[in-house]
Amino acid sequence: MEIIVGQPPRTIMEVYEMLPEGTLAELIDNQIYMSPSPSFFHQDLLFEISLTIRKHLKSSKLGTLVVAPFDVWLDQSKNAVQPDIVVILEQNPAKIDKAGRFVGIPDLLIEILSPNNKEHDLHKKKDLYEKFGVQEYWIVDPETNIALGFALKDKRYIKISEEIGKISSELLKANFNF
């Protein structure tokens, strides 16, 4: 058996690309963050919210929705994330590439908090999504069912909603109860 040794990775993005499919990992500002599998409560809420929004997107023909794990490459070099819910509107110029990942800026992202990553989603990822221009960002806490929403106004996030059991999306012009 002949072993062929390939070139070692030269960038952290190349290391990220070498991770096995389904690995729960993100690359933010050239640093890899890994996380354990989400809890039952996280996944239950993820599917409840995603089914409601997906139904609205399909009936209104506004766009599509994808759930994690799914790679979103915000740029080609040092930022690749796996948001829990990704909404891509029809008019979005970026599309799914031939490797099956989204390269560009999604229109709306939702993160469901896990006990060990609250600060990561509330600060690091919020700042990253704001920097890249994601139009709407929602953070949902499965312990309290509080949905906290932010919309991009003049390149800065402003809080648009904080409700229990409800996402009131300005972008999608709809309310989603969970």
Beta strands, then each sheet from edge to edge (+ up, - down):
strand 1: 25-28
strand 2: 31-34
strand 3: 63-67
strand 4: 72-73
strand 5: 80-81
strand 6: 85-89
strand 7: 102-103
strand 8: 108-112
strand 9: 136-141
strand 10: 146-153
strand 11: 156-164
strand 12: 166-169
strand 13: 174-177
sheet 1: 1+ 2-
sheet 2: 3+ 6- 8+ 9+ 10- 11+
sheet 3: 5+ 4- 7-
sheet 4: 12+ 13-
end
